[in-house]
Amino acid sequence: MDKEVAKAQIQELFEEVSNYFFLLSEPTRLKILHALCGGERPVGEIVTEIASTQANVSRQLNMLYRSKILARRKDGTQVYYRIDDQNTVNVCLTVCGQVSNRIGVKNPLAKGAVASRTTDDE
């Protein structure tokens, strides 16, 4: 029976990992994460920075929020989002670095670029 329990747990783990990577497979969600690397921002600023529609950004923000990757707070009519799971950003940076090496382009998302972006936005 222990083998069956272990097999079921591994299956559940792989399904959750698959869901996690599915969540990160949408370019708009990656753009949102990049926009939030500089800190908390209101929805309107995110919409402007990633050049998407309010409806699409709101939908993607909600998915990231429900997955506990982002946190949010309301201030009057404004909703502000921030990264709540730094490990997700680290995964994205690692994958972007690997992919940029494979396709032969300089990685604009290297830790130094994100760190300098954070300093510039503050």
HELIX and SHEET records of a PDB file:
HELIX    1   1 ASP A    2  LEU A   23  1                                  22    
HELIX    2   2 PRO A   27  LEU A   36  1                                  10    
HELIX    3   3 VAL A   43  ILE A   50  1                                   8    
HELIX    4   4 GLN A   54  ARG A   66  1                                  13    
HELIX    5   5 GLN A   86  ILE A  103  1                                  18    
HELIX    6   6 LYS A  111  ASP A  121  1                                  11    
SHEET    1   A 3 ARG A  41  PRO A  42  0                                        
SHEET    2   A 3 GLN A  78  ILE A  83 -1                                        
SHEET    3   A 3 LEU A  70  ASP A  75 -1                                        
END                                                                             
